[in-house]
Amino acid sequence: MFNHDWRKSSYSGTAGNCIYVATDHDGRVKLRESDAPDVTVTFTPTTFRAFIRATKTGEFDHLSP
């Protein structure tokens, strides 16, 4: 199994609810949350850039309660 070099997001605080990111051996980007470290979301680099861009522009804001 491939060991990932997980890095904590610079936007994560110190309250224990952190997002971690790693790059896979084939260039895919993986995200996980500190509350559920066994669950990961995997993106291609292109899809990850689109996800970040959509997040920054508020595309997902309507999903908040």
PyMOL Python script that loads the backbone (N, CA, C, O; Angstrom):
from pymol import cmd

cmd.read_pdbstr("""\
ATOM      1  N   MET A   1       0.854  -1.192   0.000  1.00  0.00           N
ATOM      2  CA  MET A   1       0.000   0.000   0.000  1.00  0.00           C
ATOM      3  C   MET A   1       0.889   1.242   0.000  1.00  0.00           C
ATOM      4  O   MET A   1       1.939   1.264   0.643  1.00  0.00           O
ATOM      5  N   PHE A   2       0.471   2.245  -0.707  1.00  0.00           N
ATOM      6  CA  PHE A   2       1.221   3.483  -0.846  1.00  0.00           C
ATOM      7  C   PHE A   2       0.993   4.377   0.376  1.00  0.00           C
ATOM      8  O   PHE A   2      -0.149   4.626   0.761  1.00  0.00           O
ATOM      9  N   ASN A   3       2.064   4.849   0.973  1.00  0.00           N
ATOM     10  CA  ASN A   3       1.957   5.784   2.106  1.00  0.00           C
ATOM     11  C   ASN A   3       1.895   7.200   1.571  1.00  0.00           C
ATOM     12  O   ASN A   3       2.753   7.622   0.796  1.00  0.00           O
ATOM     13  N   HIS A   4       0.885   7.921   1.986  1.00  0.00           N
ATOM     14  CA  HIS A   4       0.721   9.298   1.537  1.00  0.00           C
ATOM     15  C   HIS A   4       1.387  10.259   2.511  1.00  0.00           C
ATOM     16  O   HIS A   4       1.426  10.020   3.718  1.00  0.00           O
ATOM     17  N   ASP A   5       1.901  11.330   1.973  1.00  0.00           N
ATOM     18  CA  ASP A   5       2.462  12.403   2.782  1.00  0.00           C
ATOM     19  C   ASP A   5       1.354  13.441   2.972  1.00  0.00           C
ATOM     20  O   ASP A   5       1.277  14.425   2.237  1.00  0.00           O
ATOM     21  N   TRP A   6       0.498  13.204   3.973  1.00  0.00           N
ATOM     22  CA  TRP A   6      -0.643  14.083   4.215  1.00  0.00           C
ATOM     23  C   TRP A   6      -0.178  15.421   4.779  1.00  0.00           C
ATOM     24  O   TRP A   6       0.655  15.469   5.684  1.00  0.00           O
ATOM     25  N   ARG A   7      -0.728  16.510   4.234  1.00  0.00           N
ATOM     26  CA  ARG A   7      -0.421  17.865   4.713  1.00  0.00           C
ATOM     27  C   ARG A   7      -1.725  18.522   5.151  1.00  0.00           C
ATOM     28  O   ARG A   7      -2.742  18.436   4.463  1.00  0.00           O
ATOM     29  N   LYS A   8      -1.678  19.170   6.292  1.00  0.00           N
ATOM     30  CA  LYS A   8      -2.870  19.853   6.801  1.00  0.00           C
ATOM     31  C   LYS A   8      -3.074  21.150   6.025  1.00  0.00           C
ATOM     32  O   LYS A   8      -2.129  21.899   5.780  1.00  0.00           O
ATOM     33  N   SER A   9      -4.306  21.397   5.648  1.00  0.00           N
ATOM     34  CA  SER A   9      -4.642  22.624   4.938  1.00  0.00           C
ATOM     35  C   SER A   9      -4.286  23.833   5.789  1.00  0.00           C
ATOM     36  O   SER A   9      -4.485  23.832   7.004  1.00  0.00           O
ATOM     37  N   SER A  10      -3.762  24.859   5.141  1.00  0.00           N
ATOM     38  CA  SER A  10      -3.425  26.085   5.870  1.00  0.00           C
ATOM     39  C   SER A  10      -4.675  26.799   6.369  1.00  0.00           C
ATOM     40  O   SER A  10      -4.574  27.680   7.223  1.00  0.00           O
ATOM     41  N   TYR A  11      -5.847  26.442   5.859  1.00  0.00           N
ATOM     42  CA  TYR A  11      -7.104  27.036   6.307  1.00  0.00           C
ATOM     43  C   TYR A  11      -7.714  26.287   7.491  1.00  0.00           C
ATOM     44  O   TYR A  11      -8.694  26.750   8.074  1.00  0.00           O
ATOM     45  N   SER A  12      -7.150  25.146   7.849  1.00  0.00           N
ATOM     46  CA  SER A  12      -7.660  24.379   8.983  1.00  0.00           C
ATOM     47  C   SER A  12      -7.209  25.031  10.282  1.00  0.00           C
ATOM     48  O   SER A  12      -6.090  25.533  10.390  1.00  0.00           O
ATOM     49  N   GLY A  13      -8.080  25.013  11.238  1.00  0.00           N
ATOM     50  CA  GLY A  13      -7.766  25.611  12.531  1.00  0.00           C
ATOM     51  C   GLY A  13      -7.128  24.603  13.466  1.00  0.00           C
ATOM     52  O   GLY A  13      -6.523  23.624  13.029  1.00  0.00           O
ATOM     53  N   THR A  14      -7.271  24.853  14.751  1.00  0.00           N
ATOM     54  CA  THR A  14      -6.693  23.975  15.761  1.00  0.00           C
ATOM     55  C   THR A  14      -7.760  23.222  16.544  1.00  0.00           C
ATOM     56  O   THR A  14      -7.451  22.583  17.550  1.00  0.00           O
ATOM     57  N   ALA A  15      -9.012  23.288  16.095  1.00  0.00           N
ATOM     58  CA  ALA A  15     -10.125  22.676  16.829  1.00  0.00           C
ATOM     59  C   ALA A  15     -10.278  21.177  16.551  1.00  0.00           C
ATOM     60  O   ALA A  15     -11.183  20.542  17.091  1.00  0.00           O
ATOM     61  N   GLY A  16      -9.410  20.609  15.718  1.00  0.00           N
ATOM     62  CA  GLY A  16      -9.481  19.184  15.449  1.00  0.00           C
ATOM     63  C   GLY A  16     -10.338  18.809  14.252  1.00  0.00           C
ATOM     64  O   GLY A  16     -10.438  17.629  13.916  1.00  0.00           O
ATOM     65  N   ASN A  17     -10.955  19.777  13.606  1.00  0.00           N
ATOM     66  CA  ASN A  17     -11.743  19.498  12.406  1.00  0.00           C
ATOM     67  C   ASN A  17     -10.967  20.003  11.189  1.00  0.00           C
ATOM     68  O   ASN A  17     -11.292  21.038  10.607  1.00  0.00           O
ATOM     69  N   CYS A  18      -9.940  19.249  10.826  1.00  0.00           N
ATOM     70  CA  CYS A  18      -8.990  19.681   9.804  1.00  0.00           C
ATOM     71  C   CYS A  18      -9.156  18.897   8.506  1.00  0.00           C
ATOM     72  O   CYS A  18      -9.620  17.757   8.502  1.00  0.00           O
ATOM     73  N   ILE A  19      -8.772  19.529   7.422  1.00  0.00           N
ATOM     74  CA  ILE A  19      -8.731  18.897   6.110  1.00  0.00           C
ATOM     75  C   ILE A  19      -7.271  18.638   5.765  1.00  0.00           C
ATOM     76  O   ILE A  19      -6.414  19.504   5.939  1.00  0.00           O
ATOM     77  N   TYR A  20      -7.003  17.425   5.270  1.00  0.00           N
ATOM     78  CA  TYR A  20      -5.653  17.049   4.861  1.00  0.00           C
ATOM     79  C   TYR A  20      -5.644  16.749   3.373  1.00  0.00           C
ATOM     80  O   TYR A  20      -6.633  16.257   2.830  1.00  0.00           O
ATOM     81  N   VAL A  21      -4.533  17.042   2.713  1.00  0.00           N
ATOM     82  CA  VAL A  21      -4.383  16.806   1.282  1.00  0.00           C
ATOM     83  C   VAL A  21      -3.088  16.040   1.031  1.00  0.00           C
ATOM     84  O   VAL A  21      -2.089  16.234   1.724  1.00  0.00           O
ATOM     85  N   ALA A  22      -3.126  15.166   0.026  1.00  0.00           N
ATOM     86  CA  ALA A  22      -1.934  14.403  -0.371  1.00  0.00           C
ATOM     87  C   ALA A  22      -2.000  14.174  -1.872  1.00  0.00           C
ATOM     88  O   ALA A  22      -3.071  14.195  -2.478  1.00  0.00           O
ATOM     89  N   THR A  23      -0.832  13.954  -2.453  1.00  0.00           N
ATOM     90  CA  THR A  23      -0.758  13.610  -3.869  1.00  0.00           C
ATOM     91  C   THR A  23      -0.380  12.144  -3.978  1.00  0.00           C
ATOM     92  O   THR A  23       0.573  11.691  -3.344  1.00  0.00           O
ATOM     93  N   ASP A  24      -1.130  11.406  -4.782  1.00  0.00           N
ATOM     94  CA  ASP A  24      -0.887   9.986  -4.986  1.00  0.00           C
ATOM     95  C   ASP A  24       0.307   9.788  -5.921  1.00  0.00           C
ATOM     96  O   ASP A  24       0.772  10.739  -6.549  1.00  0.00           O
ATOM     97  N   HIS A  25       0.795   8.564  -6.008  1.00  0.00           N
ATOM     98  CA  HIS A  25       1.946   8.255  -6.853  1.00  0.00           C
ATOM     99  C   HIS A  25       1.683   8.526  -8.336  1.00  0.00           C
ATOM    100  O   HIS A  25       2.627   8.708  -9.106  1.00  0.00           O
ATOM    101  N   ASP A  26       0.419   8.555  -8.739  1.00  0.00           N
ATOM    102  CA  ASP A  26       0.090   8.824 -10.138  1.00  0.00           C
ATOM    103  C   ASP A  26      -0.417  10.241 -10.376  1.00  0.00           C
ATOM    104  O   ASP A  26      -0.957  10.537 -11.442  1.00  0.00           O
ATOM    105  N   GLY A  27      -0.245  11.123  -9.384  1.00  0.00           N
ATOM    106  CA  GLY A  27      -0.601  12.529  -9.524  1.00  0.00           C
ATOM    107  C   GLY A  27      -1.993  12.898  -9.077  1.00  0.00           C
ATOM    108  O   GLY A  27      -2.339  14.080  -9.057  1.00  0.00           O
ATOM    109  N   ARG A  28      -2.814  11.907  -8.712  1.00  0.00           N
ATOM    110  CA  ARG A  28      -4.157  12.228  -8.221  1.00  0.00           C
ATOM    111  C   ARG A  28      -4.061  12.914  -6.860  1.00  0.00           C
ATOM    112  O   ARG A  28      -3.148  12.646  -6.079  1.00  0.00           O
ATOM    113  N   VAL A  29      -5.001  13.787  -6.593  1.00  0.00           N
ATOM    114  CA  VAL A  29      -5.049  14.536  -5.337  1.00  0.00           C
ATOM    115  C   VAL A  29      -6.074  13.882  -4.433  1.00  0.00           C
ATOM    116  O   VAL A  29      -7.188  13.584  -4.865  1.00  0.00           O
ATOM    117  N   LYS A  30      -5.706  13.655  -3.180  1.00  0.00           N
ATOM    118  CA  LYS A  30      -6.597  13.025  -2.207  1.00  0.00           C
ATOM    119  C   LYS A  30      -6.875  14.011  -1.070  1.00  0.00           C
ATOM    120  O   LYS A  30      -5.985  14.733  -0.621  1.00  0.00           O
ATOM    121  N   LEU A  31      -8.126  14.023  -0.619  1.00  0.00           N
ATOM    122  CA  LEU A  31      -8.533  14.832   0.538  1.00  0.00           C
ATOM    123  C   LEU A  31      -9.110  13.910   1.588  1.00  0.00           C
ATOM    124  O   LEU A  31      -9.742  12.904   1.267  1.00  0.00           O
ATOM    125  N   ARG A  32      -8.890  14.259   2.846  1.00  0.00           N
ATOM    126  CA  ARG A  32      -9.529  13.549   3.946  1.00  0.00           C
ATOM    127  C   ARG A  32      -9.786  14.533   5.073  1.00  0.00           C
ATOM    128  O   ARG A  32      -9.179  15.602   5.137  1.00  0.00           O
ATOM    129  N   GLU A  33     -10.683  14.162   5.946  1.00  0.00           N
ATOM    130  CA  GLU A  33     -11.035  14.988   7.098  1.00  0.00           C
ATOM    131  C   GLU A  33     -10.485  14.311   8.348  1.00  0.00           C
ATOM    132  O   GLU A  33     -10.467  13.083   8.430  1.00  0.00           O
ATOM    133  N   SER A  34     -10.042  15.093   9.311  1.00  0.00           N
ATOM    134  CA  SER A  34      -9.453  14.518  10.519  1.00  0.00           C
ATOM    135  C   SER A  34     -10.449  13.684  11.310  1.00  0.00           C
ATOM    136  O   SER A  34     -10.055  12.756  12.017  1.00  0.00           O
ATOM    137  N   ASP A  35     -11.745  14.005  11.198  1.00  0.00           N
ATOM    138  CA  ASP A  35     -12.779  13.248  11.917  1.00  0.00           C
ATOM    139  C   ASP A  35     -13.009  11.852  11.332  1.00  0.00           C
ATOM    140  O   ASP A  35     -13.498  10.962  12.029  1.00  0.00           O
ATOM    141  N   ALA A  36     -12.660  11.657  10.060  1.00  0.00           N
ATOM    142  CA  ALA A  36     -12.861  10.367   9.378  1.00  0.00           C
ATOM    143  C   ALA A  36     -11.666  10.104   8.458  1.00  0.00           C
ATOM    144  O   ALA A  36     -11.811  10.137   7.236  1.00  0.00           O
ATOM    145  N   PRO A  37     -10.501   9.847   9.026  1.00  0.00           N
ATOM    146  CA  PRO A  37      -9.288   9.736   8.202  1.00  0.00           C
ATOM    147  C   PRO A  37      -9.263   8.555   7.241  1.00  0.00           C
ATOM    148  O   PRO A  37      -8.457   8.545   6.311  1.00  0.00           O
ATOM    149  N   ASP A  38     -10.114   7.570   7.435  1.00  0.00           N
ATOM    150  CA  ASP A  38     -10.151   6.425   6.520  1.00  0.00           C
ATOM    151  C   ASP A  38     -10.977   6.702   5.266  1.00  0.00           C
ATOM    152  O   ASP A  38     -10.943   5.920   4.316  1.00  0.00           O
ATOM    153  N   VAL A  39     -11.714   7.806   5.259  1.00  0.00           N
ATOM    154  CA  VAL A  39     -12.537   8.175   4.110  1.00  0.00           C
ATOM    155  C   VAL A  39     -11.787   9.243   3.321  1.00  0.00           C
ATOM    156  O   VAL A  39     -11.439  10.295   3.857  1.00  0.00           O
ATOM    157  N   THR A  40     -11.543   8.964   2.041  1.00  0.00           N
ATOM    158  CA  THR A  40     -10.849   9.936   1.201  1.00  0.00           C
ATOM    159  C   THR A  40     -11.660  10.223  -0.053  1.00  0.00           C
ATOM    160  O   THR A  40     -12.445   9.395  -0.515  1.00  0.00           O
ATOM    161  N   VAL A  41     -11.449  11.399  -0.581  1.00  0.00           N
ATOM    162  CA  VAL A  41     -12.017  11.804  -1.860  1.00  0.00           C
ATOM    163  C   VAL A  41     -10.831  11.993  -2.793  1.00  0.00           C
ATOM    164  O   VAL A  41      -9.859  12.660  -2.440  1.00  0.00           O
ATOM    165  N   THR A  42     -10.910  11.406  -3.988  1.00  0.00           N
ATOM    166  CA  THR A  42      -9.801  11.457  -4.929  1.00  0.00           C
ATOM    167  C   THR A  42     -10.203  12.239  -6.173  1.00  0.00           C
ATOM    168  O   THR A  42     -11.287  12.048  -6.724  1.00  0.00           O
ATOM    169  N   PHE A  43      -9.309  13.121  -6.602  1.00  0.00           N
ATOM    170  CA  PHE A  43      -9.532  13.971  -7.764  1.00  0.00           C
ATOM    171  C   PHE A  43      -8.372  13.818  -8.743  1.00  0.00           C
ATOM    172  O   PHE A  43      -7.249  13.518  -8.339  1.00  0.00           O
ATOM    173  N   THR A  44      -8.642  14.022 -10.017  1.00  0.00           N
ATOM    174  CA  THR A  44      -7.542  14.256 -10.948  1.00  0.00           C
ATOM    175  C   THR A  44      -7.084  15.693 -10.693  1.00  0.00           C
ATOM    176  O   THR A  44      -7.843  16.476 -10.122  1.00  0.00           O
ATOM    177  N   PRO A  45      -5.880  16.057 -11.093  1.00  0.00           N
ATOM    178  CA  PRO A  45      -5.449  17.446 -10.885  1.00  0.00           C
ATOM    179  C   PRO A  45      -6.398  18.468 -11.523  1.00  0.00           C
ATOM    180  O   PRO A  45      -6.653  19.521 -10.939  1.00  0.00           O
ATOM    181  N   THR A  46      -6.912  18.170 -12.699  1.00  0.00           N
ATOM    182  CA  THR A  46      -7.834  19.090 -13.378  1.00  0.00           C
ATOM    183  C   THR A  46      -9.138  19.239 -12.607  1.00  0.00           C
ATOM    184  O   THR A  46      -9.636  20.351 -12.434  1.00  0.00           O
ATOM    185  N   THR A  47      -9.686  18.131 -12.149  1.00  0.00           N
ATOM    186  CA  THR A  47     -10.930  18.171 -11.384  1.00  0.00           C
ATOM    187  C   THR A  47     -10.727  18.863 -10.041  1.00  0.00           C
ATOM    188  O   THR A  47     -11.612  19.580  -9.574  1.00  0.00           O
ATOM    189  N   PHE A  48      -9.577  18.658  -9.421  1.00  0.00           N
ATOM    190  CA  PHE A  48      -9.291  19.315  -8.145  1.00  0.00           C
ATOM    191  C   PHE A  48      -9.229  20.833  -8.325  1.00  0.00           C
ATOM    192  O   PHE A  48      -9.771  21.575  -7.506  1.00  0.00           O
ATOM    193  N   ARG A  49      -8.574  21.295  -9.387  1.00  0.00           N
ATOM    194  CA  ARG A  49      -8.520  22.744  -9.647  1.00  0.00           C
ATOM    195  C   ARG A  49      -9.929  23.302  -9.846  1.00  0.00           C
ATOM    196  O   ARG A  49     -10.243  24.385  -9.354  1.00  0.00           O
ATOM    197  N   ALA A  50     -10.777  22.565 -10.565  1.00  0.00           N
ATOM    198  CA  ALA A  50     -12.156  23.010 -10.769  1.00  0.00           C
ATOM    199  C   ALA A  50     -12.919  23.051  -9.447  1.00  0.00           C
ATOM    200  O   ALA A  50     -13.695  23.975  -9.205  1.00  0.00           O
ATOM    201  N   PHE A  51     -12.700  22.051  -8.591  1.00  0.00           N
ATOM    202  CA  PHE A  51     -13.344  22.005  -7.272  1.00  0.00           C
ATOM    203  C   PHE A  51     -12.928  23.207  -6.418  1.00  0.00           C
ATOM    204  O   PHE A  51     -13.773  23.856  -5.801  1.00  0.00           O
ATOM    205  N   ILE A  52     -11.635  23.497  -6.385  1.00  0.00           N
ATOM    206  CA  ILE A  52     -11.137  24.639  -5.601  1.00  0.00           C
ATOM    207  C   ILE A  52     -11.702  25.940  -6.151  1.00  0.00           C
ATOM    208  O   ILE A  52     -12.143  26.801  -5.389  1.00  0.00           O
ATOM    209  N   ARG A  53     -11.690  26.085  -7.470  1.00  0.00           N
ATOM    210  CA  ARG A  53     -12.230  27.303  -8.097  1.00  0.00           C
ATOM    211  C   ARG A  53     -13.704  27.478  -7.740  1.00  0.00           C
ATOM    212  O   ARG A  53     -14.123  28.583  -7.393  1.00  0.00           O
ATOM    213  N   ALA A  54     -14.496  26.412  -7.819  1.00  0.00           N
ATOM    214  CA  ALA A  54     -15.926  26.487  -7.484  1.00  0.00           C
ATOM    215  C   ALA A  54     -16.135  26.813  -6.012  1.00  0.00           C
ATOM    216  O   ALA A  54     -17.050  27.557  -5.662  1.00  0.00           O
ATOM    217  N   THR A  55     -15.293  26.261  -5.154  1.00  0.00           N
ATOM    218  CA  THR A  55     -15.395  26.542  -3.722  1.00  0.00           C
ATOM    219  C   THR A  55     -15.107  28.018  -3.440  1.00  0.00           C
ATOM    220  O   THR A  55     -15.823  28.659  -2.670  1.00  0.00           O
ATOM    221  N   LYS A  56     -14.063  28.549  -4.063  1.00  0.00           N
ATOM    222  CA  LYS A  56     -13.687  29.949  -3.849  1.00  0.00           C
ATOM    223  C   LYS A  56     -14.747  30.917  -4.351  1.00  0.00           C
ATOM    224  O   LYS A  56     -14.926  31.993  -3.780  1.00  0.00           O
ATOM    225  N   THR A  57     -15.447  30.546  -5.408  1.00  0.00           N
ATOM    226  CA  THR A  57     -16.462  31.446  -5.965  1.00  0.00           C
ATOM    227  C   THR A  57     -17.830  31.277  -5.304  1.00  0.00           C
ATOM    228  O   THR A  57     -18.778  31.976  -5.663  1.00  0.00           O
ATOM    229  N   GLY A  58     -17.942  30.359  -4.342  1.00  0.00           N
ATOM    230  CA  GLY A  58     -19.188  30.194  -3.600  1.00  0.00           C
ATOM    231  C   GLY A  58     -20.214  29.295  -4.258  1.00  0.00           C
ATOM    232  O   GLY A  58     -21.387  29.310  -3.887  1.00  0.00           O
ATOM    233  N   GLU A  59     -19.777  28.508  -5.238  1.00  0.00           N
ATOM    234  CA  GLU A  59     -20.717  27.655  -5.957  1.00  0.00           C
ATOM    235  C   GLU A  59     -21.439  26.665  -5.047  1.00  0.00           C
ATOM    236  O   GLU A  59     -22.559  26.256  -5.354  1.00  0.00           O
ATOM    237  N   PHE A  60     -20.826  26.279  -3.947  1.00  0.00           N
ATOM    238  CA  PHE A  60     -21.423  25.295  -3.045  1.00  0.00           C
ATOM    239  C   PHE A  60     -22.092  25.934  -1.819  1.00  0.00           C
ATOM    240  O   PHE A  60     -22.586  25.216  -0.949  1.00  0.00           O
ATOM    241  N   ASP A  61     -22.114  27.251  -1.741  1.00  0.00           N
ATOM    242  CA  ASP A  61     -22.663  27.930  -0.570  1.00  0.00           C
ATOM    243  C   ASP A  61     -24.139  27.617  -0.336  1.00  0.00           C
ATOM    244  O   ASP A  61     -24.588  27.637   0.810  1.00  0.00           O
ATOM    245  N   HIS A  62     -24.889  27.335  -1.366  1.00  0.00           N
ATOM    246  CA  HIS A  62     -26.321  27.032  -1.207  1.00  0.00           C
ATOM    247  C   HIS A  62     -26.546  25.709  -0.487  1.00  0.00           C
ATOM    248  O   HIS A  62     -27.673  25.413  -0.091  1.00  0.00           O
ATOM    249  N   LEU A  63     -25.499  24.905  -0.309  1.00  0.00           N
ATOM    250  CA  LEU A  63     -25.636  23.616   0.370  1.00  0.00           C
ATOM    251  C   LEU A  63     -25.611  23.757   1.894  1.00  0.00           C
ATOM    252  O   LEU A  63     -25.930  22.812   2.615  1.00  0.00           O
ATOM    253  N   SER A  64     -25.231  24.935   2.375  1.00  0.00           N
ATOM    254  CA  SER A  64     -25.177  25.162   3.834  1.00  0.00           C
ATOM    255  C   SER A  64     -26.587  25.297   4.391  1.00  0.00           C
ATOM    256  O   SER A  64     -27.483  25.804   3.716  1.00  0.00           O
ATOM    257  N   PRO A  65     -26.783  24.833   5.649  1.00  0.00           N
ATOM    258  CA  PRO A  65     -28.115  24.969   6.266  1.00  0.00           C
ATOM    259  C   PRO A  65     -28.461  26.415   6.556  1.00  0.00           C
ATOM    260  O   PRO A  65     -29.541  26.700   7.072  1.00  0.00           O
TER     261      PRO A  65
END
""", "prot")
cmd.dss("prot")
cmd.show_as("cartoon", "prot")
cmd.util.cbc("prot")
cmd.orient("prot")
